[in-house]
Amino acid sequence: MTKTNRFHIFVILVIAVVCIPSLQAKGEKPVRIRIYDTMAFPEKGVWLRVEVTRSGFLGIFRRPLKNAGISFLDRSSLIGRASTDKRGVASVFFEAPPNPGLLEYTAAFDGTDRFAPEKKTGRLYILNPDNPLIVCSADRIIAGASSREILTKDPEQISPRPFAEVALQQLSYHYNLLYFTEENEEYVECLTSWMRIKLIPLAPVIIRKRGLSPLSSGDSEKDLLSGLEKKNLELEAGISDTKADARWFLSHGMKALIFGYEKSDPGKIEPVSEWKTIPSLPGRKK
């Protein structure tokens, strides 16, 4: 095969990849809805936001889907409707229910003659304003499973670390929980499903970008914990297993409970050996 023939074949393949998607039947082009975990206090207003994208060049790169009508639903009740802006973002303002807990809502796109319908479940966590906050490494809850196993294995085959679920259940009665991970959104969804099956208290799972200290919830707040401090939510303790996390907890005024930490700082860092010792958090305010 000559170089000219190879070039012609390459051009034909490129044209096919670019043009075939445009020849699809109406309504067959999929869209993707992204929803970030959201937190609010009882009976306080909160923005529920989604980001809608469609396939872009060569079907690889994603582009915002503008002017898409999104319905926000609490079970079968309509919370509100909004259209996506040029960034593909739609949002509605919502007053949180009066009682702390979890509200799961749906963001639904009805579809058009070009794009297929899609919907996604979002989670709004209503915090208890009387309870302080504990920040916990989500990966520390899991016993020996890699992120790949969380994504691929049957959740029933993955176990929590000994006493982790009991400790977190006890803590959830007295604290607002917040988990963090350095993995991606797909991992967070699988992790949340696993936690539900294992009866581990659900709480926001925030993605912390690798190598960066601040936690990002995907909205306009660059540092989520600073935002919580401004809302007068008390930051009590952080639970993890690295010195870097310990320093980060301390910088936000929290006690640091660190697994396997050998040197103790009596006023700040509390070494722990297992989850069974966690419920007796030092410094708990009565």
ChimeraX commands (.cxc) that place a marker at each C-alpha (Angstrom):
marker #1 position 0.00,0.00,0.00 radius 0.5
marker #1 position 1.42,3.34,-1.07 radius 0.5
marker #1 position 1.70,6.40,1.12 radius 0.5
marker #1 position -0.98,8.09,-1.01 radius 0.5
marker #1 position -3.44,5.26,-0.42 radius 0.5
marker #1 position -2.74,5.28,3.29 radius 0.5
marker #1 position -3.35,9.03,3.36 radius 0.5
marker #1 position -6.69,8.61,1.51 radius 0.5
marker #1 position -7.80,5.93,3.95 radius 0.5
marker #1 position -6.84,8.18,6.88 radius 0.5
marker #1 position -8.88,11.07,5.42 radius 0.5
marker #1 position -11.91,8.81,4.91 radius 0.5
marker #1 position -11.71,7.58,8.50 radius 0.5
marker #1 position -11.51,11.13,9.84 radius 0.5
marker #1 position -14.52,12.19,7.76 radius 0.5
marker #1 position -16.45,9.15,8.98 radius 0.5
marker #1 position -15.68,9.84,12.63 radius 0.5
marker #1 position -16.67,13.51,12.31 radius 0.5
marker #1 position -19.74,13.11,10.12 radius 0.5
marker #1 position -21.39,9.90,11.25 radius 0.5
marker #1 position -22.49,11.32,14.64 radius 0.5
marker #1 position -24.33,14.12,12.82 radius 0.5
marker #1 position -26.25,11.47,10.84 radius 0.5
marker #1 position -27.68,9.83,13.96 radius 0.5
marker #1 position -31.43,9.70,14.37 radius 0.5
marker #1 position -33.07,12.60,16.20 radius 0.5
marker #1 position -32.98,12.38,19.95 radius 0.5
marker #1 position -30.21,9.80,20.02 radius 0.5
marker #1 position -27.34,12.06,21.05 radius 0.5
marker #1 position -26.68,11.48,24.74 radius 0.5
marker #1 position -26.02,14.20,27.30 radius 0.5
marker #1 position -24.33,13.98,30.68 radius 0.5
marker #1 position -25.60,15.59,33.88 radius 0.5
marker #1 position -23.21,16.25,36.76 radius 0.5
marker #1 position -24.48,17.03,40.25 radius 0.5
marker #1 position -22.31,17.87,43.24 radius 0.5
marker #1 position -23.18,17.02,46.82 radius 0.5
marker #1 position -24.73,20.05,48.47 radius 0.5
marker #1 position -25.06,21.06,52.13 radius 0.5
marker #1 position -27.46,23.40,53.89 radius 0.5
marker #1 position -28.87,24.21,57.31 radius 0.5
marker #1 position -32.55,23.53,58.13 radius 0.5
marker #1 position -34.97,26.04,56.63 radius 0.5
marker #1 position -32.12,27.95,54.96 radius 0.5
marker #1 position -31.88,28.68,51.27 radius 0.5
marker #1 position -29.47,26.77,49.07 radius 0.5
marker #1 position -28.69,26.69,45.35 radius 0.5
marker #1 position -29.10,23.31,43.66 radius 0.5
marker #1 position -26.81,23.24,40.63 radius 0.5
marker #1 position -26.21,20.90,37.71 radius 0.5
marker #1 position -23.82,20.93,34.77 radius 0.5
marker #1 position -25.00,19.51,31.44 radius 0.5
marker #1 position -22.60,18.56,28.65 radius 0.5
marker #1 position -22.76,16.89,25.25 radius 0.5
marker #1 position -20.22,15.18,23.04 radius 0.5
marker #1 position -17.88,17.51,21.24 radius 0.5
marker #1 position -15.21,17.10,18.57 radius 0.5
marker #1 position -14.70,13.44,17.56 radius 0.5
marker #1 position -17.02,12.45,20.39 radius 0.5
marker #1 position -14.08,12.69,22.79 radius 0.5
marker #1 position -14.18,16.23,24.17 radius 0.5
marker #1 position -17.31,17.39,25.95 radius 0.5
marker #1 position -19.00,20.73,25.40 radius 0.5
marker #1 position -21.57,22.60,27.51 radius 0.5
marker #1 position -25.18,22.13,26.42 radius 0.5
marker #1 position -26.77,25.59,26.36 radius 0.5
marker #1 position -30.46,26.43,26.80 radius 0.5
marker #1 position -31.36,22.97,28.06 radius 0.5
marker #1 position -34.46,22.97,30.26 radius 0.5
marker #1 position -33.81,21.18,33.57 radius 0.5
marker #1 position -36.53,20.16,36.04 radius 0.5
marker #1 position -35.53,19.74,39.69 radius 0.5
marker #1 position -37.81,17.26,41.45 radius 0.5
marker #1 position -38.24,16.17,45.07 radius 0.5
marker #1 position -39.81,12.76,44.54 radius 0.5
marker #1 position -42.74,13.74,42.30 radius 0.5
marker #1 position -42.96,17.38,43.43 radius 0.5
marker #1 position -41.43,20.09,41.29 radius 0.5
marker #1 position -38.80,22.17,43.09 radius 0.5
marker #1 position -38.24,24.42,40.10 radius 0.5
marker #1 position -37.10,24.67,36.52 radius 0.5
marker #1 position -34.10,26.41,34.97 radius 0.5
marker #1 position -32.27,26.54,31.65 radius 0.5
marker #1 position -28.55,25.99,31.29 radius 0.5
marker #1 position -26.35,29.00,30.58 radius 0.5
marker #1 position -23.38,29.17,28.18 radius 0.5
marker #1 position -21.36,27.07,30.67 radius 0.5
marker #1 position -24.03,24.36,30.68 radius 0.5
marker #1 position -24.99,25.21,34.28 radius 0.5
marker #1 position -28.56,25.40,35.58 radius 0.5
marker #1 position -29.54,26.21,39.15 radius 0.5
marker #1 position -32.62,26.76,41.29 radius 0.5
marker #1 position -32.96,28.24,44.77 radius 0.5
marker #1 position -34.49,25.93,47.35 radius 0.5
marker #1 position -35.37,26.17,51.03 radius 0.5
marker #1 position -34.02,23.17,52.94 radius 0.5
marker #1 position -36.45,21.05,54.99 radius 0.5
marker #1 position -36.73,21.77,58.75 radius 0.5
marker #1 position -35.08,18.57,59.96 radius 0.5
marker #1 position -31.43,17.47,59.56 radius 0.5
marker #1 position -30.89,14.50,57.27 radius 0.5
marker #1 position -30.55,13.56,53.61 radius 0.5
marker #1 position -32.79,14.76,50.80 radius 0.5
marker #1 position -32.32,13.05,47.44 radius 0.5
marker #1 position -33.67,14.98,44.47 radius 0.5
marker #1 position -33.69,14.48,40.71 radius 0.5
marker #1 position -32.47,16.76,37.94 radius 0.5
marker #1 position -34.21,15.78,34.70 radius 0.5
marker #1 position -33.65,16.86,31.10 radius 0.5
marker #1 position -36.69,16.07,28.95 radius 0.5
marker #1 position -34.72,15.89,25.73 radius 0.5
marker #1 position -35.15,17.64,22.39 radius 0.5
marker #1 position -35.30,16.60,18.77 radius 0.5
marker #1 position -31.48,16.45,18.87 radius 0.5
marker #1 position -30.65,15.21,22.35 radius 0.5
marker #1 position -31.90,12.27,24.36 radius 0.5
marker #1 position -33.58,12.66,27.77 radius 0.5
marker #1 position -31.41,12.20,30.85 radius 0.5
marker #1 position -31.76,12.43,34.61 radius 0.5
marker #1 position -29.48,12.24,37.62 radius 0.5
marker #1 position -30.03,11.96,41.36 radius 0.5
marker #1 position -28.50,14.61,43.59 radius 0.5
marker #1 position -27.99,14.66,47.36 radius 0.5
marker #1 position -28.72,17.58,49.65 radius 0.5
marker #1 position -27.40,17.06,53.18 radius 0.5
marker #1 position -29.20,19.10,55.82 radius 0.5
marker #1 position -26.73,19.70,58.65 radius 0.5
marker #1 position -27.53,19.96,62.34 radius 0.5
marker #1 position -26.55,23.51,63.32 radius 0.5
marker #1 position -26.00,22.43,66.94 radius 0.5
marker #1 position -23.36,19.80,66.06 radius 0.5
marker #1 position -19.69,20.42,65.22 radius 0.5
marker #1 position -18.08,19.03,62.10 radius 0.5
marker #1 position -15.81,16.02,61.68 radius 0.5
marker #1 position -13.84,15.63,58.46 radius 0.5
marker #1 position -12.93,12.03,57.63 radius 0.5
marker #1 position -10.88,10.34,54.91 radius 0.5
marker #1 position -13.37,8.20,52.98 radius 0.5
marker #1 position -10.58,5.88,51.87 radius 0.5
marker #1 position -9.69,5.18,55.52 radius 0.5
marker #1 position -13.10,3.49,55.99 radius 0.5
marker #1 position -12.39,0.76,53.45 radius 0.5
marker #1 position -10.46,-2.38,54.40 radius 0.5
marker #1 position -7.78,-3.21,51.85 radius 0.5
marker #1 position -9.71,-2.45,48.64 radius 0.5
marker #1 position -8.15,-0.33,45.91 radius 0.5
marker #1 position -10.03,2.37,44.06 radius 0.5
marker #1 position -10.23,0.03,41.07 radius 0.5
marker #1 position -11.91,-2.64,43.21 radius 0.5
marker #1 position -14.44,-0.09,44.47 radius 0.5
marker #1 position -15.30,0.64,40.83 radius 0.5
marker #1 position -15.44,-2.96,39.61 radius 0.5
marker #1 position -16.17,-5.42,42.42 radius 0.5
marker #1 position -19.52,-6.40,43.91 radius 0.5
marker #1 position -20.01,-4.04,46.90 radius 0.5
marker #1 position -20.92,-7.02,49.07 radius 0.5
marker #1 position -17.38,-8.36,48.61 radius 0.5
marker #1 position -15.77,-5.19,49.99 radius 0.5
marker #1 position -15.62,-4.76,53.75 radius 0.5
marker #1 position -15.18,-1.71,55.95 radius 0.5
marker #1 position -12.31,-1.63,58.39 radius 0.5
marker #1 position -13.14,-3.28,61.73 radius 0.5
marker #1 position -15.43,-1.09,63.88 radius 0.5
marker #1 position -15.53,1.67,61.23 radius 0.5
marker #1 position -19.27,1.47,60.59 radius 0.5
marker #1 position -20.10,1.32,64.31 radius 0.5
marker #1 position -17.82,4.23,65.12 radius 0.5
marker #1 position -19.25,6.39,62.34 radius 0.5
marker #1 position -22.82,5.55,63.35 radius 0.5
marker #1 position -22.07,6.70,66.89 radius 0.5
marker #1 position -20.31,9.83,65.70 radius 0.5
marker #1 position -23.19,10.75,63.40 radius 0.5
marker #1 position -25.47,11.24,66.42 radius 0.5
marker #1 position -23.26,14.01,67.80 radius 0.5
marker #1 position -21.41,15.44,64.79 radius 0.5
marker #1 position -21.95,16.53,61.22 radius 0.5
marker #1 position -19.85,14.18,59.07 radius 0.5
marker #1 position -17.95,15.16,55.94 radius 0.5
marker #1 position -15.87,12.66,53.93 radius 0.5
marker #1 position -13.11,13.51,51.49 radius 0.5
marker #1 position -11.23,11.58,48.81 radius 0.5
marker #1 position -8.71,12.25,46.06 radius 0.5
marker #1 position -10.48,9.95,43.58 radius 0.5
marker #1 position -12.90,10.97,40.81 radius 0.5
marker #1 position -16.67,11.40,40.59 radius 0.5
marker #1 position -17.32,7.84,39.38 radius 0.5
marker #1 position -15.49,6.57,42.45 radius 0.5
marker #1 position -17.59,8.82,44.70 radius 0.5
marker #1 position -20.82,7.41,43.26 radius 0.5
marker #1 position -19.65,3.81,43.76 radius 0.5
marker #1 position -18.38,4.65,47.24 radius 0.5
marker #1 position -21.71,6.22,48.22 radius 0.5
marker #1 position -23.60,3.12,47.01 radius 0.5
marker #1 position -21.20,0.90,48.97 radius 0.5
marker #1 position -21.67,2.99,52.13 radius 0.5
marker #1 position -25.45,2.70,51.80 radius 0.5
marker #1 position -25.23,-1.10,51.53 radius 0.5
marker #1 position -22.85,-1.35,54.51 radius 0.5
marker #1 position -25.06,0.95,56.65 radius 0.5
marker #1 position -22.28,3.50,56.99 radius 0.5
marker #1 position -23.78,6.96,57.62 radius 0.5
marker #1 position -24.06,8.90,54.39 radius 0.5
marker #1 position -22.54,12.36,54.26 radius 0.5
marker #1 position -21.10,14.62,51.57 radius 0.5
marker #1 position -18.09,13.07,49.82 radius 0.5
marker #1 position -15.89,15.92,48.67 radius 0.5
marker #1 position -13.25,15.46,45.99 radius 0.5
marker #1 position -9.93,16.94,47.03 radius 0.5
marker #1 position -7.71,17.59,44.04 radius 0.5
marker #1 position -4.38,15.81,44.22 radius 0.5
marker #1 position -1.63,17.96,45.64 radius 0.5
marker #1 position -3.96,20.74,46.77 radius 0.5
marker #1 position -4.99,21.45,50.33 radius 0.5
marker #1 position -8.41,23.07,49.91 radius 0.5
marker #1 position -11.48,20.89,49.46 radius 0.5
marker #1 position -13.62,21.75,46.47 radius 0.5
marker #1 position -17.31,20.92,46.19 radius 0.5
marker #1 position -17.42,22.04,42.58 radius 0.5
marker #1 position -19.28,25.29,43.28 radius 0.5
marker #1 position -18.00,28.84,43.69 radius 0.5
marker #1 position -16.35,28.31,47.08 radius 0.5
marker #1 position -12.65,27.59,46.57 radius 0.5
marker #1 position -12.21,26.35,50.11 radius 0.5
marker #1 position -15.26,24.57,51.44 radius 0.5
marker #1 position -14.13,24.51,55.05 radius 0.5
marker #1 position -13.51,28.24,55.08 radius 0.5
marker #1 position -17.04,28.63,53.80 radius 0.5
marker #1 position -18.34,26.49,56.65 radius 0.5
marker #1 position -16.36,28.55,59.15 radius 0.5
marker #1 position -18.05,31.69,57.85 radius 0.5
marker #1 position -21.39,29.98,58.52 radius 0.5
marker #1 position -20.29,29.46,62.15 radius 0.5
marker #1 position -20.14,25.68,61.80 radius 0.5
marker #1 position -17.68,24.48,64.40 radius 0.5
marker #1 position -14.77,22.42,63.11 radius 0.5
marker #1 position -13.98,19.78,65.73 radius 0.5
marker #1 position -11.71,17.06,64.35 radius 0.5
marker #1 position -10.22,15.43,61.26 radius 0.5
marker #1 position -9.63,11.69,60.84 radius 0.5
marker #1 position -7.04,10.31,58.43 radius 0.5
marker #1 position -3.66,8.54,58.31 radius 0.5
marker #1 position -1.08,10.95,56.90 radius 0.5
marker #1 position 1.00,13.75,58.38 radius 0.5
marker #1 position -0.01,16.01,55.50 radius 0.5
marker #1 position -3.67,15.63,56.46 radius 0.5
marker #1 position -2.78,16.22,60.11 radius 0.5
marker #1 position -1.16,19.54,59.23 radius 0.5
marker #1 position -4.15,20.50,57.12 radius 0.5
marker #1 position -6.61,19.68,59.94 radius 0.5
marker #1 position -4.55,21.72,62.39 radius 0.5
marker #1 position -4.46,24.70,60.03 radius 0.5
marker #1 position -8.27,24.80,60.22 radius 0.5
marker #1 position -8.31,24.69,64.01 radius 0.5
marker #1 position -9.29,21.02,64.28 radius 0.5
marker #1 position -7.88,18.21,66.33 radius 0.5
marker #1 position -6.15,15.62,64.17 radius 0.5
marker #1 position -6.87,11.94,64.79 radius 0.5
marker #1 position -4.26,10.07,62.77 radius 0.5
marker #1 position -3.98,6.30,62.41 radius 0.5
marker #1 position -0.47,5.00,62.92 radius 0.5
marker #1 position 0.91,8.35,64.02 radius 0.5
marker #1 position 3.71,7.65,66.51 radius 0.5
marker #1 position 4.61,11.10,67.85 radius 0.5
marker #1 position 1.87,12.87,69.71 radius 0.5
marker #1 position 1.23,16.56,70.18 radius 0.5
marker #1 position -0.91,16.58,73.35 radius 0.5
marker #1 position -2.89,19.65,72.43 radius 0.5
marker #1 position -3.52,18.85,68.80 radius 0.5
marker #1 position -2.65,15.45,67.35 radius 0.5
marker #1 position -4.22,12.31,68.78 radius 0.5
marker #1 position -2.67,9.02,67.63 radius 0.5
marker #1 position -5.23,6.21,67.17 radius 0.5
marker #1 position -4.77,2.54,66.44 radius 0.5
marker #1 position -8.25,1.42,65.38 radius 0.5
marker #1 position -11.75,2.72,64.70 radius 0.5
marker #1 position -13.01,1.34,68.01 radius 0.5
marker #1 position -11.24,4.17,69.83 radius 0.5
marker #1 position -12.67,6.95,67.66 radius 0.5
marker #1 position -16.09,7.55,69.34 radius 0.5
marker #1 position -14.38,8.80,72.51 radius 0.5
marker #1 position -13.19,11.94,70.72 radius 0.5
marker #1 position -11.18,14.20,73.00 radius 0.5
marker #1 position -12.47,17.71,73.48 radius 0.5
marker #1 position -16.13,16.94,72.73 radius 0.5
marker #1 position -18.12,19.89,73.98 radius 0.5
marker #1 position -21.18,19.03,76.08 radius 0.5
marker link #1:1,2 radius 0.2
marker link #1:2,3 radius 0.2
marker link #1:3,4 radius 0.2
marker link #1:4,5 radius 0.2
marker link #1:5,6 radius 0.2
marker link #1:6,7 radius 0.2
marker link #1:7,8 radius 0.2
marker link #1:8,9 radius 0.2
marker link #1:9,10 radius 0.2
marker link #1:10,11 radius 0.2
marker link #1:11,12 radius 0.2
marker link #1:12,13 radius 0.2
marker link #1:13,14 radius 0.2
marker link #1:14,15 radius 0.2
marker link #1:15,16 radius 0.2
marker link #1:16,17 radius 0.2
marker link #1:17,18 radius 0.2
marker link #1:18,19 radius 0.2
marker link #1:19,20 radius 0.2
marker link #1:20,21 radius 0.2
marker link #1:21,22 radius 0.2
marker link #1:22,23 radius 0.2
marker link #1:23,24 radius 0.2
marker link #1:24,25 radius 0.2
marker link #1:25,26 radius 0.2
marker link #1:26,27 radius 0.2
marker link #1:27,28 radius 0.2
marker link #1:28,29 radius 0.2
marker link #1:29,30 radius 0.2
marker link #1:30,31 radius 0.2
marker link #1:31,32 radius 0.2
marker link #1:32,33 radius 0.2
marker link #1:33,34 radius 0.2
marker link #1:34,35 radius 0.2
marker link #1:35,36 radius 0.2
marker link #1:36,37 radius 0.2
marker link #1:37,38 radius 0.2
marker link #1:38,39 radius 0.2
marker link #1:39,40 radius 0.2
marker link #1:40,41 radius 0.2
marker link #1:41,42 radius 0.2
marker link #1:42,43 radius 0.2
marker link #1:43,44 radius 0.2
marker link #1:44,45 radius 0.2
marker link #1:45,46 radius 0.2
marker link #1:46,47 radius 0.2
marker link #1:47,48 radius 0.2
marker link #1:48,49 radius 0.2
marker link #1:49,50 radius 0.2
marker link #1:50,51 radius 0.2
marker link #1:51,52 radius 0.2
marker link #1:52,53 radius 0.2
marker link #1:53,54 radius 0.2
marker link #1:54,55 radius 0.2
marker link #1:55,56 radius 0.2
marker link #1:56,57 radius 0.2
marker link #1:57,58 radius 0.2
marker link #1:58,59 radius 0.2
marker link #1:59,60 radius 0.2
marker link #1:60,61 radius 0.2
marker link #1:61,62 radius 0.2
marker link #1:62,63 radius 0.2
marker link #1:63,64 radius 0.2
marker link #1:64,65 radius 0.2
marker link #1:65,66 radius 0.2
marker link #1:66,67 radius 0.2
marker link #1:67,68 radius 0.2
marker link #1:68,69 radius 0.2
marker link #1:69,70 radius 0.2
marker link #1:70,71 radius 0.2
marker link #1:71,72 radius 0.2
marker link #1:72,73 radius 0.2
marker link #1:73,74 radius 0.2
marker link #1:74,75 radius 0.2
marker link #1:75,76 radius 0.2
marker link #1:76,77 radius 0.2
marker link #1:77,78 radius 0.2
marker link #1:78,79 radius 0.2
marker link #1:79,80 radius 0.2
marker link #1:80,81 radius 0.2
marker link #1:81,82 radius 0.2
marker link #1:82,83 radius 0.2
marker link #1:83,84 radius 0.2
marker link #1:84,85 radius 0.2
marker link #1:85,86 radius 0.2
marker link #1:86,87 radius 0.2
marker link #1:87,88 radius 0.2
marker link #1:88,89 radius 0.2
marker link #1:89,90 radius 0.2
marker link #1:90,91 radius 0.2
marker link #1:91,92 radius 0.2
marker link #1:92,93 radius 0.2
marker link #1:93,94 radius 0.2
marker link #1:94,95 radius 0.2
marker link #1:95,96 radius 0.2
marker link #1:96,97 radius 0.2
marker link #1:97,98 radius 0.2
marker link #1:98,99 radius 0.2
marker link #1:99,100 radius 0.2
marker link #1:100,101 radius 0.2
marker link #1:101,102 radius 0.2
marker link #1:102,103 radius 0.2
marker link #1:103,104 radius 0.2
marker link #1:104,105 radius 0.2
marker link #1:105,106 radius 0.2
marker link #1:106,107 radius 0.2
marker link #1:107,108 radius 0.2
marker link #1:108,109 radius 0.2
marker link #1:109,110 radius 0.2
marker link #1:110,111 radius 0.2
marker link #1:111,112 radius 0.2
marker link #1:112,113 radius 0.2
marker link #1:113,114 radius 0.2
marker link #1:114,115 radius 0.2
marker link #1:115,116 radius 0.2
marker link #1:116,117 radius 0.2
marker link #1:117,118 radius 0.2
marker link #1:118,119 radius 0.2
marker link #1:119,120 radius 0.2
marker link #1:120,121 radius 0.2
marker link #1:121,122 radius 0.2
marker link #1:122,123 radius 0.2
marker link #1:123,124 radius 0.2
marker link #1:124,125 radius 0.2
marker link #1:125,126 radius 0.2
marker link #1:126,127 radius 0.2
marker link #1:127,128 radius 0.2
marker link #1:128,129 radius 0.2
marker link #1:129,130 radius 0.2
marker link #1:130,131 radius 0.2
marker link #1:131,132 radius 0.2
marker link #1:132,133 radius 0.2
marker link #1:133,134 radius 0.2
marker link #1:134,135 radius 0.2
marker link #1:135,136 radius 0.2
marker link #1:136,137 radius 0.2
marker link #1:137,138 radius 0.2
marker link #1:138,139 radius 0.2
marker link #1:139,140 radius 0.2
marker link #1:140,141 radius 0.2
marker link #1:141,142 radius 0.2
marker link #1:142,143 radius 0.2
marker link #1:143,144 radius 0.2
marker link #1:144,145 radius 0.2
marker link #1:145,146 radius 0.2
marker link #1:146,147 radius 0.2
marker link #1:147,148 radius 0.2
marker link #1:148,149 radius 0.2
marker link #1:149,150 radius 0.2
marker link #1:150,151 radius 0.2
marker link #1:151,152 radius 0.2
marker link #1:152,153 radius 0.2
marker link #1:153,154 radius 0.2
marker link #1:154,155 radius 0.2
marker link #1:155,156 radius 0.2
marker link #1:156,157 radius 0.2
marker link #1:157,158 radius 0.2
marker link #1:158,159 radius 0.2
marker link #1:159,160 radius 0.2
marker link #1:160,161 radius 0.2
marker link #1:161,162 radius 0.2
marker link #1:162,163 radius 0.2
marker link #1:163,164 radius 0.2
marker link #1:164,165 radius 0.2
marker link #1:165,166 radius 0.2
marker link #1:166,167 radius 0.2
marker link #1:167,168 radius 0.2
marker link #1:168,169 radius 0.2
marker link #1:169,170 radius 0.2
marker link #1:170,171 radius 0.2
marker link #1:171,172 radius 0.2
marker link #1:172,173 radius 0.2
marker link #1:173,174 radius 0.2
marker link #1:174,175 radius 0.2
marker link #1:175,176 radius 0.2
marker link #1:176,177 radius 0.2
marker link #1:177,178 radius 0.2
marker link #1:178,179 radius 0.2
marker link #1:179,180 radius 0.2
marker link #1:180,181 radius 0.2
marker link #1:181,182 radius 0.2
marker link #1:182,183 radius 0.2
marker link #1:183,184 radius 0.2
marker link #1:184,185 radius 0.2
marker link #1:185,186 radius 0.2
marker link #1:186,187 radius 0.2
marker link #1:187,188 radius 0.2
marker link #1:188,189 radius 0.2
marker link #1:189,190 radius 0.2
marker link #1:190,191 radius 0.2
marker link #1:191,192 radius 0.2
marker link #1:192,193 radius 0.2
marker link #1:193,194 radius 0.2
marker link #1:194,195 radius 0.2
marker link #1:195,196 radius 0.2
marker link #1:196,197 radius 0.2
marker link #1:197,198 radius 0.2
marker link #1:198,199 radius 0.2
marker link #1:199,200 radius 0.2
marker link #1:200,201 radius 0.2
marker link #1:201,202 radius 0.2
marker link #1:202,203 radius 0.2
marker link #1:203,204 radius 0.2
marker link #1:204,205 radius 0.2
marker link #1:205,206 radius 0.2
marker link #1:206,207 radius 0.2
marker link #1:207,208 radius 0.2
marker link #1:208,209 radius 0.2
marker link #1:209,210 radius 0.2
marker link #1:210,211 radius 0.2
marker link #1:211,212 radius 0.2
marker link #1:212,213 radius 0.2
marker link #1:213,214 radius 0.2
marker link #1:214,215 radius 0.2
marker link #1:215,216 radius 0.2
marker link #1:216,217 radius 0.2
marker link #1:217,218 radius 0.2
marker link #1:218,219 radius 0.2
marker link #1:219,220 radius 0.2
marker link #1:220,221 radius 0.2
marker link #1:221,222 radius 0.2
marker link #1:222,223 radius 0.2
marker link #1:223,224 radius 0.2
marker link #1:224,225 radius 0.2
marker link #1:225,226 radius 0.2
marker link #1:226,227 radius 0.2
marker link #1:227,228 radius 0.2
marker link #1:228,229 radius 0.2
marker link #1:229,230 radius 0.2
marker link #1:230,231 radius 0.2
marker link #1:231,232 radius 0.2
marker link #1:232,233 radius 0.2
marker link #1:233,234 radius 0.2
marker link #1:234,235 radius 0.2
marker link #1:235,236 radius 0.2
marker link #1:236,237 radius 0.2
marker link #1:237,238 radius 0.2
marker link #1:238,239 radius 0.2
marker link #1:239,240 radius 0.2
marker link #1:240,241 radius 0.2
marker link #1:241,242 radius 0.2
marker link #1:242,243 radius 0.2
marker link #1:243,244 radius 0.2
marker link #1:244,245 radius 0.2
marker link #1:245,246 radius 0.2
marker link #1:246,247 radius 0.2
marker link #1:247,248 radius 0.2
marker link #1:248,249 radius 0.2
marker link #1:249,250 radius 0.2
marker link #1:250,251 radius 0.2
marker link #1:251,252 radius 0.2
marker link #1:252,253 radius 0.2
marker link #1:253,254 radius 0.2
marker link #1:254,255 radius 0.2
marker link #1:255,256 radius 0.2
marker link #1:256,257 radius 0.2
marker link #1:257,258 radius 0.2
marker link #1:258,259 radius 0.2
marker link #1:259,260 radius 0.2
marker link #1:260,261 radius 0.2
marker link #1:261,262 radius 0.2
marker link #1:262,263 radius 0.2
marker link #1:263,264 radius 0.2
marker link #1:264,265 radius 0.2
marker link #1:265,266 radius 0.2
marker link #1:266,267 radius 0.2
marker link #1:267,268 radius 0.2
marker link #1:268,269 radius 0.2
marker link #1:269,270 radius 0.2
marker link #1:270,271 radius 0.2
marker link #1:271,272 radius 0.2
marker link #1:272,273 radius 0.2
marker link #1:273,274 radius 0.2
marker link #1:274,275 radius 0.2
marker link #1:275,276 radius 0.2
marker link #1:276,277 radius 0.2
marker link #1:277,278 radius 0.2
marker link #1:278,279 radius 0.2
marker link #1:279,280 radius 0.2
marker link #1:280,281 radius 0.2
marker link #1:281,282 radius 0.2
marker link #1:282,283 radius 0.2
marker link #1:283,284 radius 0.2
marker link #1:284,285 radius 0.2
marker link #1:285,286 radius 0.2
view
